[in-house]
Amino acid sequence: MTASPSVFPYLPERLAGLEELAENLWWSWHPAARMLFKMLNRAAWKESIHNPDKMLRELPKAILTAASQDENFLRHYDLVLSRFREYMRHNGCSILRETCPAQEPLIAYFSAEYGLHHSLPFYAGGLGFLAGDYLKECSDLHVPLVAVGFMYPEGYVRQRLSESGWQESIEQGLDREAASITRLLNQDGKPMIVKVPLMEPPIHVMVWQVKVGRIPLYLLDTDIDSNEPWNRGISARLYTGDLEQRLRQEIVLGLGGDEVLQQLGIKHSVVHLNEGHAAFALLERVRDCLAEGFSLEDALIQVRRTSVFTTHTPVVAGHDVFPFYLIEKYFQSFWTSLGLDRETFLQLGTHPDAPTAGFNMTAFALRLAGFKNGVSKKHGEVANRMWQSLWLQTADEPHHIEAITNGVHVPTWIEPKMELLFNTYLGADWLDDHDNPFLWQLIDEIPDEELWRTHVWLKIKLLDVIREQSRRRFATDRAPASLVLTGGALLDPNVLTIGFARRFATYKRAELILANLGRLQKLLGDRWRPVQIIFAGKAHPADDPGKMILQRIYNACRNPELCGRLAFVENYGEQFAQYLVHGVDVWLNNPLPPMEACGTSGMKAALNGVPNLSILDGWWLEGYNGDNGWAFGDAPETGDRDQDDSEAIYRLLEERIIPLYYDVADNGIPHGWVRIMKNAIKTVGSQFSARRMTKEYLRNFYAKAIP
Ligand SMILES: *Cc1c(COP(=O)(O)O)cnc(C)c1O
């Protein structure tokens, strides 16, 4: 199989390496590479929304020719290209080499979503970013891993609010040709097409590749001519609400994904499922074992020994359950081919607490994977309780769900200016060893003035970005004035700024801080020490309660009684998240415990010196140390959780956060605040990096699962 040659029409010979760079997302987490594209042409870089693939296709020949003769540009080009080639040189994973010196094991990682960059809209939220960050870190650590996911051609849903604050979705089809993705071709130069095993009528998938540093990510695409219309739509968008179509998605991802790896000649020895959506991949492994002559019993043991499953949510609706009749419709021939009867097969996915509810993908994955984990210590406990009845009948199965707390990919989420500051005080090579806790003690060496100035610069940049978006909405889209005002036009860089941004799932309680408007109004409208709040986030298109929360927040933003200190910024995604987590003063998080399995956006903020004001749930139970942010939610409950938690937020703001923020020395620096900022950075840098997390997966799971 070969990848198709991509066409950048005017690329001069001297700059041929730009194609290599543009076609590998490595550029996205290396500021020097991003700078290279920006140097080529600032306006075009901005116009392409930081997408080198798109930019190189559209740049006029004259600009490229000029660059190929510009000595300064060429110097930087040569430097970046040699760093990239050095990075790509293969030298093996030192951690796996310790445990299995002889062979190169291959891990196949399956996930329904990947959040890698905003030009690749294959994500909905945290699960996707976790997967995306994981691939980048596996690349950095030389982990021999390949990844499988979906190409969602209609993944780009732009969020727009109507004048009444109702969320509307504008679908923007993905331009597959203008992103860092390549179609895989057969030897004869035709697109590689793979047939999903055992499905009648047949379902075909086309395969695309995204290069994430050293890690290949294969994306399945059902939107091809040889599929019937219903089949073409299987991969149209993430998490369709139609149960049968959703089952077909998961069949394609699991069975089809495994088949694609086989067709590519990839012989993986370990499977890692990121959530249960791809759990059918394990069925193919059972089938392979049976084909090799194993008994069913032994096949299951073998599959368990080499399979890893990560569960991500305690929210019951977050686990797919398919009615038995649908499973029967699609798997009848499959279980016959395994030599199983209906009962035995369905039993694999039955939850004893709800035996008639249907086939539960998480129960199925937990039964077939020997290595399983939740994504924070607390979530590990919750998951063990949630699923304990699965193992009552079969005491001999290894059943403990371990905990591996999520982390964020530091090179992706550190803001480049912050990275430069760290270079000065932590040493220019701090990124190479960034999971070393000792390193982070050096944060104290940064003069308060420097950290504060960097932060203020990032805050101003955030507000600039928001204002520019508002201006465009006004001037280009002719959006009504009320939308422009609520979109952030009134924000003030001198005001203590709270950020709240995430998916608008109801358990996240986005409007909690609006619970007592009178009390909030006093804080927002304070003449000397005001507060402002920036909200952002999308509700799932089918989630009307989520959209109603969003609308109530919008109405609050529109309410002049609240002093013009609230803003809702449309279309939250990877790009705006970058500005937001870098630029606000406080990151607010108040889900209903224990629903937040881990949470990662707060880590991204803290890494950049933005302390968390968060409920004690998920990672914050491990991260909060009394001096690196603020916590609530541990008081005895009075029966009204929303009331208790909102009270606690107001009290922390009134008594601690606002006074500390506005306690500024003569030199203009709030030293007490900067101390909290530094502690926040230290905490996340040393404990909540994707590097620490990935090493735990390597040592606790992969090293043991590799045969
Ligand atoms: C990190 C991230 C998330 C996940 O945030 P949570 O804290 O887990 O809710 C969601 N969306 C975007 C765009 C992100 O960058």
The ligand as an SDF file (V2000), in Angstrom:
LIG
                    3D

 15 15  0  0  0  0  0  0  0  0999 V2000
   -9.5770   19.4320   26.6970 C   0  0  0  0  0  0  0  0  0  0  0  0
  -10.8090   19.6870   25.9200 C   0  0  0  0  0  0  0  0  0  0  0  0
  -12.0200   19.1190   26.3090 C   0  0  0  0  0  0  0  0  0  0  0  0
  -12.1550   18.2520   27.5250 C   0  0  0  0  0  0  0  0  0  0  0  0
  -12.4340   19.0510   28.6400 O   0  0  0  0  0  0  0  0  0  0  0  0
  -13.0760   18.4920   29.9850 P   0  0  0  0  0  0  0  0  0  0  0  0
  -12.4200   19.2330   31.0700 O   0  0  0  0  0  0  0  0  0  0  0  0
  -12.7630   17.0340   30.0640 O   0  0  0  0  0  0  0  0  0  0  0  0
  -14.5170   18.7770   29.8800 O   0  0  0  0  0  0  0  0  0  0  0  0
  -13.1560   19.4020   25.5600 C   0  0  0  0  0  0  0  0  0  0  0  0
  -13.0960   20.1910   24.4810 N   0  0  0  0  0  0  0  0  0  0  0  0
  -11.9530   20.7710   24.0740 C   0  0  0  0  0  0  0  0  0  0  0  0
  -11.9730   21.6360   22.8650 C   0  0  0  0  0  0  0  0  0  0  0  0
  -10.7730   20.5290   24.7770 C   0  0  0  0  0  0  0  0  0  0  0  0
   -9.6320   21.0910   24.3630 O   0  0  0  0  0  0  0  0  0  0  0  0
  1  2  1  0
  2  3  1  0
  2 14  2  0
  3  4  1  0
  3 10  2  0
  4  5  1  0
  5  6  1  0
  6  7  2  0
  6  8  1  0
  6  9  1  0
 10 11  1  0
 11 12  2  0
 12 13  1  0
 12 14  1  0
 14 15  1  0
M  END
$$$$
